[in-house]
Amino acid sequence: MKIVKYPHPALRHVSRPLLAIDNTVRRYAAEMLDLMYLHHGLGLAGNQVALPFQLLVMNEAGDPEKKEFERVCINPIILERKGTMDGDEGCLSFPELFQKVRRARTIRVQYYTLEGQLVEMECSEMPARVLQHEIDHLEGVLYIDRMGPIARLAARSSLRTFEREFQKLQERGEIPADADLKRALAELEAQAEAQAQQPAPQPQM
Ligand SMILES: [Zn+2]
């Protein structure tokens, strides 16, 4: 598992809800947490590791020692948004690109935990920003889509650089072609669907 960079097609994929929480999902979540901490991120979405599932991990403190902030959210939904806040935002799929992004200040969200428990919570400021950023990822929406015109203009040359770099890696065969990357996502979705149809002892949701 590794973090994919813009413009990898997984970042524009609309992820499927997970139909079951099994050992595979638990392994995905553990690996995503490791990767997030390794890269000093506050959150990481399934799309960012080329997984087409509604799964995100986060730790608003960005500190692996502070487990009380660690969250694994499955099939998250934003139920309500209140107020607005402007602040700098980065993304592990866009290294070193920080720009101002406006978000709701407070949100109410619902998600399943790794134990299959349905949780509803309200949060503000940093955890609200992280959740909005990561839930966007699961819908194929990126923070560059949320930037205002000035931030977008300022980001333009970085985006061109990311695009050129990605294309170069594809030409060298170090990254598969877009069609192959999309096929890999579709295969993972088909596998998960087939698995969910088998009776399993794991908690279902
Ligand atoms: Zn991101």
Residues whose N, C-alpha, C, O or C-beta is under 5 A from the ligand:
A	BS01	ZN	G90 C91 L92
